[in-house]
Amino acid sequence: MGPSVPRKRRVNRPENEEVAAWLFLKHRSMAEQQPGGLPEHQARALSAAYRCVCATNVPIRTFGDLASLRGVHLLKDSLPGSTLDLPQESPPTFVSVAPSNLHQHLGDLLKTEKGADLVFEVDGHTFAAHRCVLAARSPVFSAELFGGMKEGNTAGAVRIDEMEAEVFKALLWFVYTDSLPVTEEEDGDVICQLLLVAADRYGMERLKSICEEKPCKFINAATIATILTLAEQHHCDGLKKACSRFLGFPANLRALLDSDGFDHLSRSCPSVAQNLVYSALVWWD
C-alpha cells in the first residue's frame, strides 16, 4: 500500500457554525416535545443537514443560503408539518435605489416660483404658487380654483383674509413638501396652533393631525383653556381626550376654573364650560 495522501482540511466559517448551532438547538427542541424521541426518519434528516452544514466551506449569510445546501431538501421533505422553520434565501441586490426626493423638487419649485400661475395676498404679503399643486393637495383649494367655488378673478391676486402671512407660508410649504418648516422653539407652538386652524379651513387632514398631536404634549395650567377651545372649535377628538385627561385631576380643573382663561372658554365654548362646572360640583360635593 502506498503512502496515504493527506486530505485537504476544510475550515468552517463562523456563519456555518451559527447555522449548525441553530440546527442542533432545533433538533433538541423537537426531541423534547416528543416523549418517545424523534422518529428515525426525522432524526436522520436533521443529522444529515447538520453534517452538511458542518462539512461545507460555503459562506452562509445569516442563514440566507441555508436552502441551497445539500441535505436541506431532504430535511424539508422528511419533516411534513414540523415546526422547523427554514429561512428563505434572500435574492441578491444588484441596484441601489435612491430614496424619494420628490419633496425636494417641489420645494425648489415653490422657492423659485418657476411656472407659478397664481398669486396670493395674505396680510400685506404676496405668495406665488401653482394652482394644480394646490388643487391636488386640498379639496378646498380644488373647489375654489377649478370647481363651483372658482374665484371670479383668478388672473389677479387671490386675497386670503383672517390668516397671518407666516402661517400661510407654512401652509404652502407643507402643500409642496409634506413637512413642516423649521421654526424657532418659542414660536413653534403658536404657529402650530394657527396652522391647525388653517389645515381645518382647507381640508388638509394630515396636516391637521400633525398640528393636533403637538399640543397634546404641552398641556398645562397656562395653556389648557386655549388648547381646549381650539380642540372644541375644530373638532379635534384626540386633543380633546388629552385635555380631558389633564382635567381628570381635580387640582387641574380647579386651576382652570380660577383662571382668566376660563372666561374666554365660557364665551367661546359655553357648553364645554358648563360641563366642566358640573364636573367640579360632582367632585367637590
N, C-alpha and C positions, 0 to 999 in steps of 0.2 A: 504494500500500500504506500503510495507516495505521500509526500508531506501534505498536511492539510492546509488548505487556503483559508486564511483568516477572513471571516465575514465582516462586511462593512457595517459598522455600528451606527444605527440611526440615533440622532439627537432629538429628543422630544422638545417641542416648543411649549412655552408657558400656556398658550391658548389651548393646546391639546390636553394639557394636564387639567385645565379647568373643565373641559368637556368630559374627560374621563372621571373626574371627581363628581360631576353632575350626574353622569350615568350610574356611578356607584351608589350615590345617595338615593337616586330614584329607585334603583334595584332594592335597596334596603327598605325604603318606604313601602314599596309594593309588597315585599315579603312580609312585613309586619302587619299589613292589612289582611293577610290571608293566614289564618292559624296553621293550616296544614302545609304552608310553604307554597312557593310558586310552582305552577305546573311545569313539567320538564321542558316543553317547547318554549315557554316564555323565558325560563332561566337560560336556555341555550341562546336564544336571540339576544338577550341582554349581554350575555357573556361574549358573544361574537362581536357585538358592537363595541363593547368595552375594549377587547383586544385590538380591534381595528383602529380605534382612536389612539390607543397607547403605542401601536406599532408604526403608525404613519408619521411622516415628516411634513405633511401638507399643512400650511398655515391655516388656522381657523380664526375667523374674525368674529369674536363674541358669539360663538356658536352659529354664526350665519352660514358657514359652509358645512354644517353637520349633515345636511340632507344629501350632500354629494359624496360622502364617504361610503366605502364598501361596507355592507352589513346593515346599513340603515333601512334599505327596502325590506330586508328580512325581518328587521326589528318591527317595522310598521305593520307588515303583513301578518306577523305572528302574534300580535297583540290587539286583536279586534276589540274595540270598545274599552281599551285600557285607559288609565289616567295619565299615561306617558305623553306629554305634550312636546313634540319635536319642533324646534324652532324652524321658521320658514327662511329660506335663503333670500337675502336682500339683493335686489338687482343692482348691478354696478351703476355708478353715476358717471356719465361722460360729459355732461354740460351743467355748468353752474348758472342758474337763473338769477338775475339781479332782482332785488325787491322792487315793488311798485314805486314809481316816482311821479305818478300822475298828479298827486297833490302839489309837488314842487313845480311842475309845468303850469298848472292852473294858477298857483300863487304868483308865479312870474307874469302870467297873463294879466292878473289883477294889478300888479305893481307897475307894469309897463303901459297898461291901458291900450295895448295893441289890439286893434279891431273892435274896440268898445263902441257900442251903438246906443248907449243910454247914459244919461247924467242925472244924478240925484242931488237935490239941495236939502241939506239937513243942518239946521241950527247955524246957518250962515256959512256952511262949508259945502263944497261940491265933491261928488264921487262918481267917477266913470265906471261903468260896468257893462256886462254882456247879457242882454235880455234872455238869450237861450239858456245860459248857465243858471240864471236866477229862476227861470221857469222850471227847469229840471229839478231844482233843489227845494222849491217851495210851492205848494199848491196855491197859496195866496198870490204870490208873485205871478204864477202862471195865469191865474184868473184876471189879475189886474193888467197884465201886459198882452195877453193873447185871447182871453175869454170874454164873457159877457160883461165883466167889470173893467174892460180895457179902458185905460186912460184916454181921455179925449185928445190930449196933445202930447203924445209920447215922443214927438220930434224934439220938443224942448225939454227943459229940466223937470223932473218929477219931484215934487215937494213932499217931504216926509215931516209931518208935524208930531209934536209930543215925543220927541226922541233926541237924545244928545248925540252929537257928532261922533264922539268916541265910541258910543255903544253901536251906532250903525256901522262904523268902521270895523268893529269886532265881528258884527253880524256878517258883513261881506267877506271877511277873512275866513270865517267858518264855512260860508257857502262855497268858497273856492277850494279850501284845503281840508275841510272836515276836522279842523282842530281850532283850539282857542289861541289867540295871540298871547304872547308873554307880556304880563303886566307887573307893575310894582306890587309888592306884598300888601301895602296899606290900601291900594286902590282895587285890588283884585276882587275882594268880597262885594264891594259896591257895584262894580262893573258886572259881576256875575249875576247879581240880583236884577239889575236893569236889563241884562241880556236875556234873562229868563222871560221877562215881560215881552221883549221883542220876539223871542222864539215862539211864544204863545200867540202873538199877534200874526206871525207869518206861517204858522202851522208847521214849524220845524221841530218835530218831536224828539229827535236825537239830541239836538242842541238843548232843548228844554230839559230833558232828563239829566244831561250833564250839569246844567246850571242848577237843577233841583238837588242833585246829590251833594254838591259842595257845601251849601249852608247847613246841611244836616250835622256836619262836624263842628259847627261854630255856634250852636245854640247855647245861650247863657241868659242870665237875668237881664242884661242890657240889650240883647238882640231878639228875645223871644217875641215881643209884641210885633215888631216889624216883619219878622220871618213868618209868624203865624198869619198875619194879614196877607202877606204875599202868597202863601200856600192856599189860603181860602179863596182869594180873588182869582187865582189862575189854575185852580183845580189840580193842585199838586198833592196827590194822595200820599206818596212816600214822605214828603216833607211834613205833611200834617201828622202822620204817625210819629215822626221824630219829635215834633213839638208836643204831642200828647204824652209821649214817654217822659219828656223833661218835666211836664206839668203834673205827671203822676206822683211827684213828691210834693207833699203839702207845703213845704217851705218855699219851693219854687213858685207854686201857684200864688201863695201869699205875697211873694215879692212882686209878681206881675200885677196883682190887684192893687197894690200900694204904689205902683209906678205911674209916671205920666204917660207911658206907652199904652196903658190900659184905656185911657181916654181916647187915644187915636184908634185903638182896636174897636172900641164901642161905637165910634162914628162910622168906621169903615165896614165892620162886620158885626152888627148888633146881635145877630143870632148866636155867633160864637161867644161873644162877651156874656150873653145871658146864660149859656150853658156852663161857662166857667164859674160864674157866680153861684149857679145851682150846685155844681160840684163842690164848691167851697162850703156851702151851707150844709151839705150832706156830711162832709168830713168833719166839720167843726161843731156839729150839733151836739 
